[in-house]
Each structure stands twice: as C-alpha cells, then as structure tokens.
Amino acid sequence: MTEPFARGTSSAPPVLGEGCTQRYDPQALTPENGTEFADAAELWRQLQQDEQPPANSDKQK
C-alpha cells in the first residue's frame, strides 16, 4: 500500500451455483479472504459439548 490515505477496496471471490444454492468457490478461497481458522475444530467440539444435556437429566424426572 503506497498511499496511506487511499480508500481500501475489496471484492468477493468467485461463486458457484445460482439462487439459494449459490456459494463461494472453495478452490478460489485463500487465507487473504479470511478463510483460515485453525481453531475451528476445537471451537466446534466446545459448542457441541455446551449444547448436550447432562446424561442423567431424563432419568431423574
């Protein structure tokens, strides 16, 4: 970036499909698009644990 006061621009990556099945092309996504999330698997595991009710909750009622 040579001009510090220049306005920033961005563009969406290419898409596949049409209408409600439209999605970004996975082959075109890069870390520059903000698609790198190394801790996604750990976050998903934590969220799944938080949503599960205790194992004995139905037996105590």
N, C-alpha and C positions, 0 to 999 in steps of 0.2 A: 504494500500500500504506500504509494509515493506521496499522495496528497492526504494529510491527516484530517482535513475538513470535508473531504469528498463524501457524498452520501453513499451509504452501503446499499448493495443490491443483492438479491438472491433469486434463485429460480428453483422450481420444483424439479425433481428428477423425472425421467420419462415414466409414463403409466401404461399399464396393460388393462385390457378389458374395457367395458362400457357400463355406464349407469351405476347400479348398486354393486356391481362386481368389479368396478374399477379399483385398481391398486397400484402402488409404486412397483416398478420393475425391480425385483430383488437383485438382478445382475448389475443394475446401474447404481445401486446404493453403495456408498463408501463412508468411511469414518468422517469425511468432511461434511456429509449430510447429517451427521449427528446420530448415526445408526449403531455406533459402538457402545455397548452396555455390558461390560464384562461381568457385572454382578447380577445380571438378570435372573439366572437360575437360582441363586441364593434368595433373592427377593421373592420369587415365585414360591419357593419352599416355605418361607416365613408366612406369606399371605395364606397359603393353603392350611398351615397349622393353625393360624388365628381363626379361620372360618369353621374348623371342625369342632362340634360339640364334644364335651367330655364323654368318654366311652360308657360310663355308668349312669348317665343322666336319665335314660329311659327306664332303667331297672329300679331306680329309687322312687319313682312316682307311684 
